[in-house]
Amino acid sequence: MKTTNKANVYQKVNELVIEGLKSSGLQWFKAWKDADGNVLHPINRATKKRYNGVNIFLLNAYARHNEYPSNEWLSYKQAITLKGNVRKGEKGVSVVYWNIAYKIDDKWFPNLKALLKAGYDEDGAKKLFTLKEFKVFNIAQCDNISACRELPTGSEDNLEELDINPIESAEAIIKGYKNPPTIKEEEQGRAFYRPSDDLIMMPTKAQFAMESSVDDFYKTLFHEMIHSTGHSSRLNRLESTKFGSVSYSKEELVAEIGAMYLTSIANLSPRDHERNSQAYINGWIKYIKSSHEKAVISAMTQAEKGVQLILN
């Protein structure tokens, strides 16, 4: 397993996101779908466990870019263990993870297993988190390894009618949000989330239909819903921020990443990205370049947590 120092890993992820924003805008953050339109999150083929945090966005982007028919991944050694092999010449892609080292009684242990083996308990130990990377391969790059999960039969229709009828797939996401904020839809000019009242205020679907589409109504609502996941009663992420500040920009990026992901799960086709100028995308790129090295990974991680809170 190859590891690099922390700064290099952050830099690599930031460069991947910047490249994705330049080529695809915020569409880079959408979910991955199979040929039938089913949303399938990236999983490890050997352990059958789902990837989390920033790895979801990275592996989805890799799978879309390379047009892989499956979103299942594994390491070179795991392919051998499953009695398959990675084909010669295939290149792996990077995923990241947090390695936790422990210090107790002035002794450092590289992981929890080593700490326990030495007879210590993690309670009271000082922890050092280091971001590391390792390579994985899509099963499409391997021989003698097939997909492990049974694909759903059929897929939801992609509703593209420009009317004010509720879209079932989007409504299901809204109704599935446990402990949600209050959501009000009134004829007025702006959408916002107000933490003090735990309230989302939305213009009407008819207003969106006149300007763009009902799909954009749900995309905007999803954006505000992601904001609401940061409330103190939920993920406790929101800070007191000023417009244009670094913390404000980060929270907006969290909300936009999460909204794009929910939008793709709901099979929506909002038009707002068509109106987003290159200057808008360049604004995100400038934020990424000027922010702390951890900002992008943190934003994607928080967005994924918000999405999971809404969906689960």
C-alpha positions as CSV (number, residue, x, y, z in Angstrom):
1,M,0.0,0.0,0.0
2,K,1.4,3.3,-1.0
3,T,1.1,6.3,1.3
4,T,2.2,9.9,0.9
5,N,2.5,12.8,3.3
6,K,-0.7,14.6,4.4
7,A,0.0,17.8,2.4
8,N,0.4,15.8,-0.9
9,V,-2.9,14.0,-0.4
10,Y,-4.8,17.2,0.2
11,Q,-3.2,18.8,-2.8
12,K,-4.1,15.8,-5.0
13,V,-7.7,15.9,-4.0
14,N,-7.9,19.7,-4.5
15,E,-6.4,19.3,-7.9
16,L,-8.9,16.7,-8.9
17,V,-11.8,18.8,-7.7
18,I,-10.5,21.9,-9.6
19,E,-10.1,19.8,-12.7
20,G,-13.6,18.5,-12.3
21,L,-15.1,22.0,-11.8
22,K,-13.3,23.2,-14.9
23,S,-14.6,20.3,-17.0
24,S,-18.1,19.7,-15.6
25,G,-18.9,22.5,-13.1
26,L,-20.9,21.4,-10.1
27,Q,-22.2,18.4,-12.1
28,W,-18.9,16.8,-11.1
29,F,-20.5,16.1,-7.7
30,K,-23.6,14.2,-8.9
31,A,-24.3,10.6,-8.1
32,W,-23.2,7.7,-10.4
33,K,-25.9,5.7,-12.2
34,D,-25.8,2.5,-14.1
35,A,-27.0,2.0,-17.7
36,D,-30.6,1.7,-16.4
37,G,-30.5,4.9,-14.4
38,N,-30.2,3.3,-11.0
39,V,-28.2,5.2,-8.5
40,L,-25.4,3.0,-7.1
41,H,-23.0,4.2,-4.5
42,P,-19.3,3.1,-4.7
43,I,-18.6,0.0,-2.7
44,N,-15.6,-2.2,-2.1
45,R,-16.0,-5.4,-4.0
46,A,-14.1,-7.5,-1.5
47,T,-15.7,-6.3,1.8
48,K,-19.0,-5.2,0.2
49,K,-18.8,-2.1,2.4
50,R,-19.8,1.3,1.1
51,Y,-17.1,4.0,0.6
52,N,-17.8,7.2,2.7
53,G,-17.0,10.9,2.7
54,V,-14.8,12.3,-0.1
55,N,-14.3,8.9,-1.6
56,I,-17.9,8.8,-2.8
57,F,-17.4,11.8,-5.0
58,L,-13.9,10.7,-6.2
59,L,-15.0,7.2,-7.2
60,N,-18.3,8.4,-8.8
61,A,-16.3,10.8,-10.9
62,Y,-13.8,8.1,-11.9
63,A,-16.5,5.7,-12.8
64,R,-18.4,8.3,-14.9
65,H,-15.3,9.5,-16.7
66,N,-14.2,6.0,-17.6
67,E,-17.7,4.9,-18.4
68,Y,-17.4,1.8,-16.2
69,P,-20.5,-0.4,-16.1
70,S,-20.1,-1.0,-12.3
71,N,-19.2,1.2,-9.3
72,E,-17.4,-1.6,-7.4
73,W,-13.7,-1.2,-6.5
74,L,-10.9,-3.2,-4.8
75,S,-7.2,-3.1,-4.2
76,Y,-4.7,-5.2,-6.2
77,K,-4.3,-7.6,-3.2
78,Q,-8.0,-8.0,-2.8
79,A,-8.3,-8.9,-6.5
80,I,-5.8,-11.7,-5.9
81,T,-7.7,-12.9,-2.8
82,L,-10.9,-13.2,-4.8
83,K,-9.0,-15.4,-7.3
84,G,-9.0,-12.7,-10.0
85,N,-6.4,-10.3,-11.2
86,V,-5.9,-6.7,-12.3
87,R,-5.1,-6.7,-16.0
88,K,-1.6,-5.7,-17.0
89,G,-1.3,-2.0,-17.8
90,E,-4.4,-0.9,-15.8
91,K,-3.9,2.1,-13.6
92,G,-5.4,2.4,-10.1
93,V,-7.1,5.5,-8.7
94,S,-6.6,7.1,-5.3
95,V,-8.9,6.9,-2.4
96,V,-8.2,8.4,1.0
97,Y,-8.6,7.4,4.6
98,W,-7.7,8.7,8.0
99,N,-5.0,6.7,9.8
100,I,-5.1,7.1,13.6
101,A,-1.9,6.8,15.6
102,Y,-2.0,6.6,19.4
103,K,0.3,8.0,22.1
104,I,0.2,6.8,25.7
105,D,3.0,6.8,28.3
106,D,5.2,8.6,25.8
107,K,5.0,5.7,23.4
108,W,3.5,6.0,19.9
109,F,1.5,3.2,18.3
110,P,0.8,3.3,14.5
111,N,-2.8,2.0,14.9
112,L,-5.4,0.7,17.3
113,K,-4.4,-2.9,16.8
114,A,-0.8,-2.2,17.9
115,L,-2.1,-0.2,20.9
116,L,-4.3,-3.0,22.1
117,K,-1.6,-5.7,21.5
118,A,0.7,-3.7,23.8
119,G,-1.9,-4.0,26.5
120,Y,-3.2,-0.5,26.4
121,D,-6.8,0.9,25.9
122,E,-7.6,3.8,23.6
123,D,-9.3,5.7,26.4
124,G,-6.9,8.4,27.6
125,A,-4.6,8.0,24.6
126,K,-3.6,11.0,22.5
127,K,-4.7,10.5,18.9
128,L,-3.0,11.8,15.7
129,F,-5.0,11.8,12.5
130,T,-3.1,11.5,9.3
131,L,-4.8,11.5,5.8
132,K,-3.3,8.8,3.6
133,E,-4.1,7.4,0.2
134,F,-4.0,4.0,-1.5
135,K,-4.9,2.7,-4.9
136,V,-8.0,0.8,-6.0
137,F,-9.2,-0.6,-9.3
138,N,-12.7,-0.8,-10.8
139,I,-13.8,-4.4,-11.3
140,A,-14.0,-3.5,-15.1
141,Q,-10.2,-3.4,-14.9
142,C,-10.0,-6.9,-13.6
143,D,-10.4,-10.4,-15.0
144,N,-12.5,-13.1,-13.3
145,I,-14.2,-10.7,-10.9
146,S,-17.9,-10.0,-11.4
147,A,-20.2,-7.5,-9.7
148,C,-21.4,-8.6,-6.2
149,R,-24.6,-6.7,-5.8
150,E,-27.9,-7.5,-7.6
151,L,-29.0,-4.5,-9.6
152,P,-32.5,-3.2,-9.2
153,T,-34.8,-4.1,-12.0
154,G,-35.9,-1.1,-14.0
155,S,-35.6,2.6,-13.0
156,E,-37.7,5.6,-12.2
157,D,-38.8,7.7,-15.1
158,N,-37.0,10.9,-15.5
159,L,-39.8,13.5,-15.2
160,E,-39.0,16.5,-17.3
161,E,-42.4,18.1,-17.7
162,L,-42.3,21.8,-17.0
163,D,-45.4,22.1,-14.9
164,I,-46.1,22.6,-11.2
165,N,-47.0,19.0,-10.3
166,P,-45.0,17.5,-7.5
167,I,-42.2,15.1,-8.6
168,E,-42.5,11.9,-6.8
169,S,-38.8,11.0,-6.6
170,A,-38.0,14.4,-5.1
171,E,-41.0,14.3,-2.7
172,A,-39.8,10.9,-1.4
173,I,-36.5,12.5,-0.4
174,I,-38.2,15.4,1.4
175,K,-40.7,13.1,3.2
176,G,-37.8,10.8,4.2
177,Y,-36.0,13.5,6.1
178,K,-36.5,12.7,9.8
179,N,-36.6,15.6,12.3
180,P,-36.9,18.1,9.4
181,P,-37.1,21.8,9.6
182,T,-40.3,23.6,8.8
183,I,-40.7,24.1,5.0
184,K,-42.9,26.9,3.8
185,E,-43.7,27.7,0.1
186,E,-45.0,31.2,-0.5
187,E,-45.1,33.6,-3.4
188,Q,-42.1,35.7,-2.7
189,G,-38.6,36.4,-4.2
190,R,-36.0,34.3,-2.4
191,A,-35.2,30.9,-0.9
192,F,-33.4,30.7,2.4
193,Y,-32.8,28.7,5.6
194,R,-33.2,30.5,8.9
195,P,-31.5,28.6,11.7
196,S,-33.0,30.6,14.5
197,D,-36.5,29.3,13.5
198,D,-35.3,26.1,11.9
199,L,-37.3,27.3,8.8
200,I,-36.8,26.9,5.1
201,M,-38.7,29.5,3.0
202,M,-39.3,28.8,-0.7
203,P,-40.9,30.6,-3.6
204,T,-43.7,28.7,-5.2
205,K,-43.3,25.9,-7.7
206,A,-45.2,28.1,-10.1
207,Q,-42.6,30.9,-9.8
208,F,-39.8,28.4,-10.6
209,A,-41.8,26.9,-13.5
210,M,-42.2,30.4,-15.0
211,E,-38.5,31.2,-14.7
212,S,-36.9,27.8,-15.3
213,S,-38.5,24.5,-14.1
214,V,-40.0,22.7,-11.2
215,D,-36.7,20.6,-11.2
216,D,-35.0,23.8,-10.2
217,F,-37.4,24.3,-7.3
218,Y,-36.4,20.9,-5.8
219,K,-32.7,21.6,-6.5
220,T,-33.0,24.9,-4.6
221,L,-35.0,23.2,-1.8
222,F,-32.3,20.5,-1.5
223,H,-29.7,23.2,-1.2
224,E,-31.6,24.7,1.8
225,M,-32.2,21.3,3.3
226,I,-28.5,20.6,3.3
227,H,-28.0,23.9,5.1
228,S,-30.6,22.8,7.7
229,T,-28.6,19.6,8.4
230,G,-26.0,21.9,10.0
231,H,-28.5,23.0,12.7
232,S,-27.4,22.5,16.3
233,S,-30.1,19.8,16.7
234,R,-28.6,17.8,13.8
235,L,-25.0,17.9,12.7
236,N,-24.2,21.1,14.5
237,R,-22.1,22.5,11.6
238,L,-23.4,26.0,11.1
239,E,-21.3,29.0,12.2
240,S,-22.1,32.6,12.5
241,T,-20.8,33.8,9.2
242,K,-20.7,37.0,7.1
243,F,-21.5,37.0,3.4
244,G,-18.3,36.5,1.4
245,S,-16.3,35.1,4.3
246,V,-14.3,31.9,4.1
247,S,-16.7,30.0,6.4
248,Y,-19.7,31.3,4.4
249,S,-18.1,30.2,1.2
250,K,-17.4,26.7,2.6
251,E,-21.0,26.3,3.9
252,E,-22.3,27.3,0.4
253,L,-20.1,24.8,-1.2
254,V,-21.3,22.1,1.2
255,A,-24.9,22.9,0.4
256,E,-24.3,23.0,-3.3
257,I,-22.4,19.7,-3.4
258,G,-25.1,18.0,-1.3
259,A,-27.9,19.5,-3.4
260,M,-26.3,18.3,-6.6
261,Y,-26.0,14.8,-5.2
262,L,-29.7,14.7,-4.1
263,T,-30.8,16.2,-7.4
264,S,-29.1,13.4,-9.3
265,I,-30.6,10.7,-7.0
266,A,-34.0,12.1,-7.7
267,N,-33.4,12.0,-11.5
268,L,-34.0,15.8,-11.9
269,S,-32.7,18.0,-14.7
270,P,-32.4,21.5,-13.3
271,R,-31.5,24.3,-15.6
272,D,-29.7,26.5,-13.1
273,H,-26.3,25.1,-14.2
274,E,-27.0,26.3,-17.7
275,R,-27.2,29.8,-16.4
276,N,-24.1,29.5,-14.2
277,S,-21.5,31.5,-16.0
278,Q,-17.8,30.5,-16.1
279,A,-17.2,33.3,-13.7
280,Y,-19.4,31.5,-11.1
281,I,-17.3,28.3,-11.5
282,N,-14.1,30.3,-11.4
283,G,-15.3,31.7,-8.1
284,W,-15.4,28.2,-6.6
285,I,-12.0,27.4,-8.1
286,K,-10.5,30.6,-6.6
287,Y,-12.0,29.7,-3.2
288,I,-10.4,26.2,-3.3
289,K,-7.0,27.6,-4.3
290,S,-7.1,30.4,-1.6
291,S,-8.5,28.3,1.3
292,H,-6.8,26.1,3.7
293,E,-5.6,22.8,2.2
294,K,-8.3,20.9,4.1
295,A,-11.2,23.0,2.9
296,V,-12.3,20.9,-0.1
297,I,-12.1,17.5,1.6
298,S,-13.9,19.0,4.6
299,A,-16.7,20.4,2.4
300,M,-17.2,17.1,0.6
301,T,-17.2,15.2,3.8
302,Q,-19.8,17.5,5.4
303,A,-21.9,17.4,2.3
304,E,-22.0,13.6,2.4
305,K,-22.9,13.6,6.0
306,G,-25.8,16.0,5.3
307,V,-27.0,13.9,2.4
308,Q,-27.0,10.7,4.6
309,L,-28.9,12.5,7.4
310,I,-31.6,13.4,4.9
311,L,-31.8,10.0,3.2
312,N,-31.6,7.9,6.4
